[in-house]
Amino acid sequence: MLQLQSAFGVLALLAIAWALSENRRAVSLRQAAVGLAVTVVTALVLLKLPPVAKAFGAINDAVNTISAASRAGTSFVFGYLGGGALPFDLKTPGADFILAFQALPIILVMSVLTTLLFYWHVLPPVVRGMAWLLERTLGVGGAVGLSAAANIFLGMVEAPLFIRPYLAQLTRSELFMVMTGGMAGIAGTVLVLYATFLAPLIPDAAAHFVIASVLGAPAAILVSLIMVPEASDKRTGGALANTDTQTSSTMDAIVKGTTAGLELLLNIIAMLLVLVALVYLANAILGLLPEIGGTRISLQRLLGYLMAPVCWLLGLPWPQAITAGSLMGTKTVLNELIAYVELSKLGTDALDPRSRLIMLYALCGFANFASLGIMIGGLGTMAPDRREEINALGLKSIVSGTLATCLMGAVVGVLT
């Protein structure tokens, strides 16, 4: 029954996207059906075929190695604060974990590895292969396909850099596809971090994050083509050659990757500090209101009730949907990192294993208000002539990105 519930959720989410469409009559049912088929088949291949599942299972070993390497660096620099041997007896289990010194520095290592893999020309062929598949299956232009494929590994601002010369030429629908792709995925620099949080709760968490990143590309294109359908026959771009990461040597890649990672790390630490403080203040203000059901009103509780119907559509039992709705609301209002941290703190009785897996996919995207500011700033700088249109599509891209990740969660719910 829960799988049927998820199947209904897939159709309901697409119906919501259609209801919010700029031009419902222009929506191509054939293209939408192909997009849904590509998304479902991709999920089926990645999740159910034993050889592929085994290959993705090896990703967890790689993630564990990267985490151990990062821990070696933090232990050397920060000592026991970074995960080294404690100079005292630990009285409270888990009290020795310090987020800023032990988990977040993984971002630095991943930033360097990503930069190196692009400089060594390991990732560009993979990106181009994904772009070719998206162009052949979903009929999108080469430039849009390349940006969507790059979003599997890069963030919402870094991926469009691949098609910077084409941004001014994109149609409104193609521009929205680029924006939705950024909102419906996460960067490789934070993928390992999130997998580290959820590894104790979800088996092969790292592999599922990689699968979610891959699924995000067709899901984002599907939802964006429904919400902002193509009004012309124009398809922008073809083979692009400007994938140079502006690095001159391996050492230069290491230095630039570290610098970029440090900027991201400091930004995440600052945003976490501020957002958690703001949530506390919001809850303090809401706490002045009369209690409902013997419990104080909190921001998480309100968000839980608001987003619970959406989580039910994903295939979660209603008693768990309210808890999951709180996570979805936190992800949308604040960011996905805080939502994943909250998910990792939930007791085993709050969400069953299937629900936790569905929420891993549903939360796997940058669709939140803080990311919107980053995207508008980045794309507006790269395509100043399109800044007004980018601003106009901003809030709509949060909705489309959220629908795309929820669609992934519902599809996974059908298959599990």
C-alpha positions, 0 to 999 in steps of 0.5 A: 500500500505504501508503494501505491501511495508513493506512485500516487505521489509521483502523479500528484507532484507532477500535477502540482507542477502542471497547476503552477505552469506558466502555460499549461497548454504548451506542456508536452505530454510526450516530453513529460512522459519521456522525462518520467520514464527516464527518471524511473528507469534511471532509478531502477537501474541504479537501485535494483540491478545487482552489478550497478548496486554493487558498484555504487556500494564501493562508493561507501568505501571511498567515502570512508577513506576520504573521511579517514584522510580528513580526520587524519588532517584535523587530528594533526592540526587540531589535536583531540578537538579534531578527532585525535586521542583524548587526553582524558577519560570520556564520560559522556558518549559523543561529547568529543564530537565537534562539528566545526573541527571534525566533520565540516573540514571534509569540505576542504578535502572534497574541494581539492579532489574535485579541482584535481579531477577536473584538472586531470581531465577525469570528470569532464568526459563523465560530464559530457557523457551525461550531457549527451544522454540527457540531450538524446533522451529528453531532447534538451539543448547541448548547453542545458544538458551540460549544465544539468550534468555538471550539477551532479558534481558541482554547485548551482553557481559552478555548473553554469560556468561551463556554459557561461558563453551561452547563458545570454542565448538561452530561452526562458525555459532553458534558463529555468532548467539551469536554475532548477538543476542547481536547486535540485542537486547538491555539490560533491563538496558537501556530499561526503559530509552529508553521507558522514552524518547519515551513515549510522542511520542508512546503509550505503548512505554515500551511494544513495547520495551519488544516486540522488545526484544523478537522478536530480538531472532528469527530475529537474528537467522534467519538472522545469519543462512542465512549469516553464514549457518551451515556447519555441523550437530553439535548442541552445548550444552544442559541444562546448570546449570551455571546461578549463578550470583555470589551473596551470598545474597539479599544485596550483589545483591543490592551492585553488581547490583549498582556497575555494573550499575554505571560502565555502567552509567559512560560509557554511560555519557562519550560516549554521551559527546564524540560522540556528540562532535565528531558529532559537529566537523564532521558537522563543517568540512562538513560545509566548503563544498559548500551548496547543495539545500540552506542547509549546508551539515551535517553528519546527512544529509549524513546518511539520504540519505544513509540509506533512501532506507533501511527505505523505505523498512521498509514501510515508505513513501519516504518523511519520509524515509530521516529523518528516514535514518538519525536516522538509520545512527546515530544509526549505526555510534554512538549508539541507545541512541543518535538515540532515543534521536533524535527521541524524539526531532523530531516534530510530522510532521516529522514522522507519528505515524506508522513510529515512531513505525516502527523506534522504532523497527528498532533502537532497537539493539546494532549494532554499532561500539562502541558496536563492540569493547565491544563485541570483548573484552568481547567474546575474554576474555571468549573464547581466542582461538576463538579471531581471528574468533570473530574479523573476524566476527565482522563487519559482525555482525554489518550488521546482527544485523542491518538487524535483527532489520530492519526485525523486523521493516518491520514485524511490518509495515506489521501488522500495 
